[in-house]
Amino acid sequence: MLEGIDNDEVLSLLIAANVSSLPRMFINAFIVEIGTQTILIDGGAGNINGWGGRLVPAMVAAGYDPLQIDTILLTHGHSDHVGGLAGPLATKHFRNVKKVFLHRAELNFWRDDEARKVASADYQRLFDVACNVLDAYQQQLTPFEDGDVLLPGITAVHLPGHTPGHSGYLLESDGDSLLVWGDILHFPYIQVARPDATFAFDYTPDLAAKTRRKILTELSQNGRYVTGVHFNAPVRAKIETLGDSFQIFYEQQSRDVD
């Protein structure tokens, strides 16, 4: 799934990080509470292609009723981010949602019939899943632009390349901040060390790599926490520079620097 890096280097990076070399990918979703609002960021894969499908049980185990969710923030429209939001025939899984936020360029992309026609068969299936979800929440769709303040303490950050409207969300509260960066990367220990390594489903690989290096640079300078849909547990981390590249330090991970 990774391009621009060979298997030997991948293995050496994983060994250096003391993590398993098994080829696996985590899929996370996030719940944010602001006052009486309960916000879901991304919706998992919904067992599409046998991936995930445990979003609702995980929510219940964490003490949340799916009917509590009143707002959804989408980083982008890929199946592992929206598949858990709707069933066949555009059937909502979260019936009390009033707004679904999505970057305007992302909404336009998945609704572009011409883009679907020229896409590969695999990518056409992504279009079908995304459009099913968009149809399910048609009345709740709320497009945004880069830098828009969507909710108190939540600002949209456009991070293009993986998809045209791929975006993150900057959460700020009481002097603390966390960037939920969606799919800036899929394999943290590899793509933080090698930001130029791209992912098979990057729509514009060169732009995805450029955006990744840019945001890694910013995070290494501002010291913000970051999390991603494909982070390993624990899911909150900081980025630091390492020569002309970067390294990731998960919260609770032992390290030599403060």
N, C-alpha and C positions, 0 to 999 in steps of 0.2 A: 504493500500500500504506500510505501515511501519511495520517493524518487530523488536522485541526486546524492545518494549515499549507499555504500555497499554493505553487505551483510556482516563482514568482519568488523567494520567500524561500529555498526549498530551494536554488535555483541560486546565489543570492548567498552562502549559507553555504558551499557547496562551492567557489566561486571564492575566497572569503576564506581557506579552508583549503588552497588550491592542490592540490586533488584532482580527479580526473575526475568529470564530471557524468553519465557513463554509468550507467544504472540497473542496478546489480549488487549482489549480496549475497554476502559470504563465509560459508562454513560450516566451522567449526573443530571439532576434537576434541582432547583432551589426554591425555597419559600422565604418570602420577606414579609414581615409584618410592619405596617405603618399605621399607628392608631387602630382604627377599626377595620382597616383594609388588610386583606390577605392576598398576597401576590405570588404567582407562580412564574418562575423564569424557565422557559423551555418545558417540553412535555414528554421527554423520553421517546423510545422507539415503538412502544405499543405492541411489541412482539412481531413487528413486521420483519420478515426474513428470519424469524426466530430470535431476534435481538430484544433484550429487555422485557418489557411487559409488566414490570413490577411497580410501576409508579404509584398507583392507588394503594396497594397494600403497604408500601413504604410510608406513604403519607399517613395512613391510618395508624401504623405502628408508632409514628412520631407524634400522634395526638391530633391530627388534622382530619376534618371531614371534607371530602372533595366539594361539598356544597358551600364550604367557606370561601373557596377561591372566587374572588370577584374581579381580578385583573390578571392578564397574562402578558408577559413580555417575551417576545421571540427574538433570539439572536439571528436566526435565519430559518429557511424553510426545508432543510434536509430532513429526511425521514426519521433519523435518530433524535431529532429535536422536536418534531411535531407529531410523530406517529401515535403518541399516547393521548392526544387531545380529542380525537374523533374516531368513530367507527365507520363502517361502510355506509354509503349513501348519505354522507355528510351529517352523521349523527353526533351531536355534542356529547362529550364525556363530562364537561363542567358546565352545568346548566345555569348557574347563577353569575357567570362572567358578564360584566358590563362593558369591558374594553379589552381588546387584544392589540397590543402595540407591535408594529413592524415597520422597519425602514421603508420609505416610499419606493426606493429603487428595488428593494427585495420583493415587495408586493407586485410591482410592475413586471419584474423578471418572471416570476412564476405564472403570471397571467398572460405572458407573451406566447401566443400560439406558434408564431414563426420560430422562436427560440426552441420550443419543444420539438418542432418538426426536424430541425437540423441537429438535434442532440443525439447522442448514442442511445441504444436501447436501454442501458442501465440508467442513464440520466433521464430518459423519458419516464421511467417508473418513478423517479423522484418528483417529477412534475405532477404526476397523477396523485401521489400521496399529498403533496403540498396543496394542490388545488382542492382536494377533498376537504382538507382542514379549513382552508380559506372560505370555501362555500359554507361549511358548518357554522362559522363565526362571521359570516358576511356582514351582519348588522352591527357587530361589535368591532370591526376592523378600524384601527386608528393609526394612519400612517404618520411617521415623524421624519425629521431631518437631523443631521449631525448636530449635536450640541443642545438639542431641545431638552428642557427640564420636563420630564414626563409626569413625575409625582414628587412630592416633597422629599428631597434628598436623593433623587434618582435622575441622572443625566445620561442621555444617549450618546454613545461614542461610535461613530462609523469606522469600521475596520475592514475595508473592502479587499477582495482577492479570492477568499474562499468561495464566496458568492458575491454578486454585485452590491447587495445591501447588507451584507454581514455586519453585525454591530455588537458592541458590548454595552454594559451598563455600569456606570460609576455610582456606587452607593456611598453616601457621606452622612455621618451622624456623630455629633458630640466630638468633633475634631479627629475622628477616625474615618478611614476610607477603605473601600474594597472594590476592585474592578472585576466584574464578571465578564470574561472576555470571549465567551463562546468557543469557537473553534480556531483560535489563533494557532493552536497546535493540537495534535492528536496523541502524540507520544512524548510526554514532557521531558524525560531525561535525554531523549535523543534530539528533539527539535529546539530545545533551549541551547544545547551545546552546538547544534548545527542548524541555525535558523534558515539556511538556504535549502534544507531538505524539505521538499514539498510533498503534499498528500495527493493520492490518486484522484480524489473528487474535488480538488481545488479548481474552481472554474477558470481562474486566471492565475496560474502558478507563480509567475514572476511577481505579480502584484501581491499575492499572498505572502511570499517570502519578504518582500520589501516592507509590507505592513507589519509582519512579525518582528523583524529587526527593529523597526521604529518603536513599536510599543515596548519591546524588551528593553531598549535603551532608556525610554522614558521611565519605566518602572524601576530600573536599576538606579536611576537618579533621584526619583521622588520618594522611594521607599514604601510605596503603597503595597498593601496586600493585594493578591490576585487569586482568582479561582477560575476554573474552566470546566466545561461539560465533560472533558476527557481527562480530568485530573485523577490521580490515584489518591487514596485516603492516607492521611488526613488531607482535606481538600483546600486548605488555605495556605498560601506560600508567599515568599518574597523572591525577587530576582536580583542577582548581583552580577557584576561584570567579572569576567575571567579572561584576561588578555583581550583579544579582539572578539571574544564570544561571551557567553553568559552561563550562569549556573542557577539552579533552583533549590531553594531551601523550604521544605514544608514546615508548617507550624508543628511544634513538638519534636522536630528532628534535631539531633544534637549537632552542634557546629562550633567552630572556634571563635567566631566573631559575634558581637552583640547585634 
